[in-house]
Amino acid sequence: MIIKNSEFSKSAPTLSLCPKDDKPEYAFIGRSNVGKSSLINMLCNHKGLAKTSASPGKTLLINHFIINNEWYLVDLPGYGFAKRSKSIQDKLQKMIASYILQRPQLVNVFLLIDIRHEQQKIDREFVDWLGQSQIPFTIVFTKADKIGPGKAKQNAQDWMNKLLDTWEALPPYIITSSEKGTGKDEMLNYIGQLNKEMNK
């Protein structure tokens, strides 16, 4: 699939204020500073589409971007940003959970994880929660260019193998680099395939 057109559609502080149409939605989420905005901009060939920031934890709303006038890319707030107050963290958690669990248009969650680090408790808890909630999701390893292809492959494999302590079947994963464009075609083709299946 090729993205010919991508533009900001709407920011919503609650699920009830999200767009009212029934176009399919693909949500992107990850820990603060995982490279979410850079990945979104790389996928869409649109440098300033999602706002990248030197200070993490900037996304506080559910941001919808309309792609090819056919589907939405949804940028969700990052989790686990320690500098936020407890009340803001709780509010964001509720907002994220209500969107993921109750949005009928949501087709797939792309969970972003920094490939340079070993499995972190907060990421593992999120993966397990998605699985227990029966939400279709894909793990997207980011920043592969920082460690090289061989090491990136090994780190991703190690991370996934650690899930086998409780997971019987592993979720799909994709290795990406916003800098090099790695994983771009794989992600877009994956979304294209899911869109096609829904239109059957």
Salt bridges, closest charged atoms under 4 A:
ASP21 OD2 - LYS23 NZ 3.34
GLU25 OE2 - HIS64 NE2 3.15
GLU25 OE2 - ARG103 NH2 2.68
ASP75 OD1 - LYS36 NZ 2.40
ASP90 OD1 - LYS86 NZ 3.04
ASP114 OD2 - ARG116 NH2 2.75
ASP114 OD2 - HIS117 NE2 3.49
ASP123 OD2 - ARG31 NE 3.68
GLU125 OE2 - LYS121 NZ 2.83
ASP128 OD1 - ARG124 NE 3.06
ASP145 OD2 - LYS146 NZ 3.86
ASP165 OD1 - ARG124 NH2 2.71
